Each structure stands twice: as C-alpha cells, then as structure tokens.
Amino acid sequence: MTWHPLRRIVAWLDEPQPVLRLEIVRIFAPLAVLGFMSGRLVHADEWLGDAGFRVPDLGGDIRQPLYIPALPAGAAWAVVTVMVVSGLLCSMGVRARASAVVFAATLAFVGLSDRLAAFTVSKISPVIMLAVALGPAGSMLGVDAWLRRRRGEPLPPAVQSLGSVRFLQLMLVTFYCASGLAKAGGDWLVVPRVLWTHVHDSYQTPISFFLASTLPAWSWTPMQASVLAFEALAPLWFGLRWTRPYALLFGLGMHLMIGVMFGPVVWFALLMMTLLLGCFLPESWLARIARITAS
C-alpha cells in the first residue's frame, strides 16, 4: 500500500499547471542571462580565448574538477555567437526547445571554462534552460506558436502536468532556503547591521547611497531580519496557499531593491523575478494574461 504522504506528493507533482508559467521563464530568463553575460561577450577572445589570462591546469585539484583549455580566438567568438543567437531564438519562441538545449550547453561550457568569473547566474542558468527545454516551451507563445495558429493547426493544451514547472518551483524554494540558512550560519544572526554594511560596498548605486544616507542605521536591522526570515522559511511561505501571494510580493520587492541598490546584480535580480513570476504568479492572473495574448 502506498504511503499516504507519498500519494499526496505524487499528486502534487502531477497536478496540471498552466503552460504560461513555463512560457514566462522561456521568454524572459534568456534575456536576463544574456544581459548578465553582455560584459563578457564583447571580450570573448579574452574571456574564453587565448588572448587573456587563464587559470593553469591544477592537475585534478579539488578546486578545479574540470580543466577546459583556452580556445582559439575564432572558436571563442563562435561560442558566444551561438550563445547569443540560441538565447534570442529561445526567447522569441523559434524552435524553442532545441534553442533552449543549445543555449544551456553554451552556458554550461562558459561556466566551466571561466570558473573565476562564475556567478550565481552562471551556475543556475544552464539548469533553468534545461528545464525549459524539457517542457512544452514555445507551444503557447512565440513565433512558432503564431505560425501554427496561422496554419490553423491545433495548439497543445494550455494546462498540462508539467514536471519542469514543479522542478523550477522546488529549485527556487530550495535556493532561498539554502541562502537563508547560510546567512543564519554566518553573521546575520549575530551582527545586526550586516545589510547596512552591504549598501556601502563597491556595488553601491545612487539609490543605495541615498537610502544609506537618509535612513537611520538601526532601520536596516528589521529589514535584515525580514530577508532572513523570508529566505530561511521559504518552503513554509510558498508551501502554504494563503501565504504564497504575500511571499511572491515580498520576493519581487526584495529583488527589485537588490536590482536598484547593487548595480551589477540587476541581471540576477531580473532572473529571480522572472522565476518568481513564472513559478508562483496566481492562476487567475495567468488566465487573464492567456486571454489577452490569445485575442
């Protein structure tokens, strides 16, 4: 006999979800990732090629599990060209699943090739795009879907059992929880002004300078506590139906503030906001968006 909680988990995994959730991620995630990569793409011969500094082969050192040698300049430019083209095609819905696979492969390659420049976006973006590729990406919105409508071909159901969406939801909640636990294990529980010190760092923007100069130092402590509580308890906030909308609003607001207060992190903020909207936007809103896009 199947254990009752296990049946509930399986039922939750199989519960139909609007395809629009995956489409939101498919459209906007590649744009955020390419925005993050833009500063590197223009220097492909130095980033991936043999014209710039490369960490030497450490011979299997645990800090370098895989060594990828520098590419010739032409090959480096070819890799970034394929990355940009596949990312834009995926976002536009042109052969979306195949484009997502190619985009994910290039992202994984550059992440492993230049581990010194690997950031959170570099590490999670290949997984996100692979999840997009494994779902019905491009079946509802995009160029290919528009062409199918023009030809009078039937479109796939707008609501399906989507393992990709469930994976992204679990990944996002786990990401927040792990981040919160790491903060709790660091200084966030013992130093009351950690967040206040962050706004004085090298990523400071005019907005963060204004806020740091205007708000009293003590006011950053409750904000620090709220961020910690949101992240560490994310499985609770997003797991309960009645707290989920408030968690979505808090997460969007948090990443909005991250984007405007820590300059180069804006692309990470946009990527996380995309995941939040795709994973947890209320179905009533998704239905309204579906009606608008179908008209």
C-alpha positions as CSV (number, residue, x, y, z in Angstrom):
1,M,0.0,0.0,0.0
2,T,1.3,3.4,-0.9
3,W,2.1,5.7,2.0
4,H,-0.5,8.4,2.2
5,P,2.0,11.4,2.3
6,L,3.8,9.9,-0.7
7,R,0.5,9.8,-2.6
8,R,0.0,13.5,-1.8
9,I,3.5,14.3,-3.1
10,V,2.9,12.4,-6.3
11,A,-0.5,14.0,-6.8
12,W,1.1,17.4,-6.3
13,L,3.8,16.6,-8.9
14,D,1.2,15.5,-11.4
15,E,-1.2,18.4,-10.8
16,P,-1.8,20.2,-14.1
17,Q,-0.2,23.6,-14.4
18,P,-0.7,26.5,-16.9
19,V,1.8,26.2,-19.7
20,L,2.1,30.0,-19.4
21,R,4.2,29.5,-16.3
22,L,7.0,27.9,-18.4
23,E,6.5,30.4,-21.2
24,I,7.2,33.3,-18.8
25,V,10.5,31.7,-17.9
26,R,11.3,30.8,-21.5
27,I,10.7,34.4,-22.7
28,F,12.4,36.5,-20.0
29,A,15.1,34.2,-18.5
30,P,17.3,34.1,-21.6
31,L,17.2,37.9,-21.8
32,A,18.3,38.3,-18.2
33,V,21.1,35.8,-18.7
34,L,22.3,37.5,-21.9
35,G,22.2,40.8,-20.1
36,F,24.4,39.4,-17.4
37,M,26.8,37.9,-19.9
38,S,26.9,41.0,-22.1
39,G,30.0,42.5,-20.4
40,R,31.9,39.2,-21.1
41,L,30.5,38.6,-24.6
42,V,32.2,41.7,-26.0
43,H,35.6,40.3,-24.9
44,A,35.2,36.7,-26.0
45,D,38.8,36.3,-27.1
46,E,40.0,37.2,-23.6
47,W,37.1,35.6,-21.7
48,L,37.2,32.2,-23.4
49,G,40.2,32.5,-25.8
50,D,43.9,32.5,-25.5
51,A,44.2,36.3,-25.6
52,G,43.5,36.7,-21.8
53,F,44.6,35.3,-18.5
54,R,43.7,31.6,-17.9
55,V,44.0,29.7,-14.7
56,P,46.5,27.0,-15.3
57,D,45.7,23.3,-15.2
58,L,45.9,22.3,-11.5
59,G,46.1,18.6,-12.3
60,G,42.8,17.4,-10.8
61,D,42.8,19.7,-7.7
62,I,39.5,19.6,-5.9
63,R,39.2,23.4,-6.6
64,Q,39.3,22.6,-10.3
65,P,37.4,19.4,-11.0
66,L,37.4,20.1,-14.8
67,Y,40.0,22.0,-16.8
68,I,39.0,23.5,-20.1
69,P,41.9,25.0,-22.1
70,A,41.6,28.3,-23.8
71,L,40.0,28.4,-27.2
72,P,41.5,29.9,-30.3
73,A,40.0,33.4,-30.8
74,G,37.8,32.3,-33.7
75,A,36.4,29.4,-31.7
76,A,35.7,31.7,-28.7
77,W,33.8,34.2,-30.9
78,A,31.9,31.2,-32.4
79,V,30.8,30.0,-29.0
80,V,29.5,33.4,-27.9
81,T,27.7,33.9,-31.2
82,V,25.9,30.6,-30.8
83,M,25.1,31.6,-27.2
84,V,23.5,34.9,-28.2
85,V,21.6,33.5,-31.2
86,S,20.2,30.5,-29.4
87,G,19.2,32.6,-26.4
88,L,17.4,35.1,-28.6
89,L,15.7,32.3,-30.6
90,C,14.5,30.7,-27.4
91,S,13.1,33.9,-26.1
92,M,11.3,34.6,-29.4
93,G,9.9,31.0,-29.5
94,V,11.7,29.9,-32.6
95,R,12.4,26.2,-32.2
96,A,12.2,27.0,-28.5
97,R,13.1,23.6,-27.1
98,A,16.0,23.0,-29.4
99,S,17.2,26.6,-28.9
100,A,17.0,26.1,-25.1
101,V,19.2,23.0,-25.3
102,V,21.8,24.8,-27.3
103,F,21.7,27.8,-25.0
104,A,22.0,25.6,-21.9
105,A,25.0,23.8,-23.4
106,T,26.8,27.1,-24.2
107,L,26.0,28.4,-20.7
108,A,27.4,25.3,-19.1
109,F,30.5,25.5,-21.2
110,V,31.3,29.1,-20.4
111,G,30.6,28.5,-16.7
112,L,33.1,25.7,-16.6
113,S,35.6,27.4,-18.8
114,D,36.0,30.5,-16.7
115,R,35.3,29.5,-13.1
116,L,36.8,32.7,-11.8
117,A,34.0,34.7,-13.3
118,A,31.3,32.2,-12.5
119,F,28.5,33.9,-10.6
120,T,25.1,32.7,-9.3
121,V,23.6,33.4,-12.7
122,S,26.3,31.4,-14.4
123,K,25.7,28.4,-12.2
124,I,21.9,28.2,-12.2
125,S,21.1,29.4,-15.8
126,P,22.1,26.1,-17.5
127,V,19.7,24.2,-15.2
128,I,16.9,26.7,-15.8
129,M,17.2,26.5,-19.6
130,L,17.4,22.7,-19.5
131,A,14.1,22.7,-17.5
132,V,12.6,24.9,-20.2
133,A,13.8,22.5,-22.9
134,L,12.2,19.5,-21.2
135,G,8.8,21.1,-21.1
136,P,6.4,22.3,-23.8
137,A,8.3,25.5,-24.3
138,G,7.1,27.7,-27.2
139,S,3.8,25.8,-27.6
140,M,1.6,28.7,-26.4
141,L,3.5,32.0,-27.2
142,G,6.3,32.9,-29.7
143,V,7.0,32.7,-33.4
144,D,6.3,29.0,-33.8
145,A,3.0,29.1,-31.9
146,W,2.0,32.1,-34.1
147,L,2.8,30.2,-37.2
148,R,0.8,27.2,-36.1
149,R,-2.2,29.5,-35.5
150,R,-1.7,31.0,-39.0
151,R,-1.7,27.5,-40.5
152,G,-4.8,26.5,-38.5
153,E,-3.0,23.8,-36.6
154,P,-4.3,22.9,-33.1
155,L,-2.2,24.0,-30.2
156,P,-1.3,21.8,-27.2
157,P,-3.5,22.1,-24.0
158,A,-2.9,25.3,-22.1
159,V,-3.0,23.4,-18.8
160,Q,-0.8,20.3,-18.5
161,S,1.1,18.2,-16.0
162,L,4.4,20.0,-16.1
163,G,7.4,18.4,-14.3
164,S,9.6,21.4,-15.5
165,V,7.4,23.8,-13.6
166,R,7.5,21.7,-10.4
167,F,11.2,21.4,-10.7
168,L,11.7,25.2,-11.0
169,Q,9.4,25.8,-8.1
170,L,11.3,23.3,-5.9
171,M,14.6,24.7,-7.1
172,L,13.6,28.3,-6.3
173,V,12.4,27.5,-2.8
174,T,15.4,25.3,-2.1
175,F,17.7,28.1,-3.3
176,Y,16.1,30.6,-1.0
177,C,16.1,28.3,2.0
178,A,19.8,27.4,1.5
179,S,20.7,31.1,1.2
180,G,18.8,31.9,4.4
181,L,20.5,29.0,6.3
182,A,23.9,30.2,5.0
183,K,23.2,33.7,6.2
184,A,22.0,32.4,9.6
185,G,25.2,30.3,9.9
186,G,27.2,33.4,9.2
187,D,26.9,36.9,10.7
188,W,23.2,37.7,10.0
189,L,22.0,36.5,13.4
190,V,24.9,38.0,15.5
191,V,25.7,41.3,13.7
192,P,22.6,43.5,13.5
193,R,23.9,45.7,10.7
194,V,25.2,43.3,8.1
195,L,22.7,44.6,5.5
196,W,23.6,48.2,6.3
197,T,27.3,47.5,5.6
198,H,26.3,45.9,2.2
199,V,24.9,49.2,0.9
200,H,28.3,50.8,1.4
201,D,30.1,48.3,-0.8
202,S,31.6,48.6,-4.3
203,Y,28.2,47.8,-5.9
204,Q,26.7,50.9,-4.4
205,T,24.3,52.9,-6.7
206,P,22.9,56.4,-6.3
207,I,19.8,54.9,-4.9
208,S,21.6,52.8,-2.2
209,F,23.8,55.9,-1.4
210,F,20.6,58.0,-0.9
211,L,19.0,55.3,1.3
212,A,22.1,54.7,3.3
213,S,22.5,58.4,3.9
214,T,18.8,59.0,4.7
215,L,17.6,56.1,6.7
216,P,18.9,55.6,10.3
217,A,21.4,52.8,10.7
218,W,19.1,50.9,13.1
219,S,16.3,50.7,10.5
220,W,18.3,48.2,8.4
221,T,18.2,45.6,11.2
222,P,14.4,44.8,10.8
223,M,14.9,44.7,7.0
224,Q,17.8,42.3,7.5
225,A,15.6,40.1,9.8
226,S,12.7,40.1,7.3
227,V,15.0,39.0,4.5
228,L,16.5,36.2,6.6
229,A,13.0,35.0,7.7
230,F,11.8,35.1,4.1
231,E,14.7,33.0,2.8
232,A,15.2,30.5,5.6
233,L,11.4,29.8,5.8
234,A,10.7,29.9,2.1
235,P,9.3,26.3,2.0
236,L,6.7,27.4,4.5
237,W,5.8,30.8,2.9
238,F,5.5,29.3,-0.6
239,G,4.1,25.9,0.5
240,L,1.0,27.4,2.2
241,R,-1.6,28.6,-0.2
242,W,-2.7,31.6,1.9
243,T,0.9,32.9,2.5
244,R,2.1,32.3,-1.1
245,P,0.8,35.6,-2.6
246,Y,2.5,37.6,0.2
247,A,5.7,35.7,-0.3
248,L,5.6,36.4,-4.0
249,L,5.1,40.1,-3.4
250,F,7.9,40.2,-0.8
251,G,10.3,38.3,-3.1
252,L,9.6,40.6,-6.0
253,G,10.1,43.7,-3.8
254,M,13.3,42.2,-2.4
255,H,14.8,41.6,-5.8
256,L,13.6,44.9,-7.0
257,M,15.6,46.6,-4.2
258,I,18.6,44.4,-4.9
259,G,18.5,45.4,-8.6
260,V,18.4,49.1,-7.9
261,M,20.7,49.1,-4.9
262,F,23.5,46.8,-6.1
263,G,24.3,47.9,-9.7
264,P,25.9,44.8,-11.4
265,V,23.5,42.4,-9.6
266,V,20.5,43.8,-11.6
267,W,20.6,40.9,-14.0
268,F,20.5,38.4,-11.2
269,A,17.5,40.3,-9.7
270,L,15.7,40.2,-13.0
271,L,16.3,36.5,-13.4
272,M,15.0,35.7,-9.9
273,M,11.9,37.9,-10.5
274,T,11.3,36.0,-13.7
275,L,11.4,32.7,-11.8
276,L,9.1,34.1,-9.1
277,L,6.5,35.2,-11.6
278,G,6.7,32.0,-13.7
279,C,6.6,29.7,-10.7
280,F,4.1,31.4,-8.3
281,L,2.0,34.0,-10.2
282,P,-1.6,33.3,-9.2
283,E,-3.5,31.3,-11.7
284,S,-6.2,34.0,-12.0
285,W,-3.6,36.4,-13.3
286,L,-2.2,33.7,-15.6
287,A,-5.7,33.1,-17.0
288,R,-6.1,36.9,-17.6
289,I,-2.7,37.0,-19.4
290,A,-3.7,34.0,-21.5
291,R,-6.9,35.7,-22.6
292,I,-5.0,38.9,-23.6
293,T,-2.4,37.0,-25.6
294,A,-4.9,34.8,-27.3
295,S,-7.0,37.8,-28.5
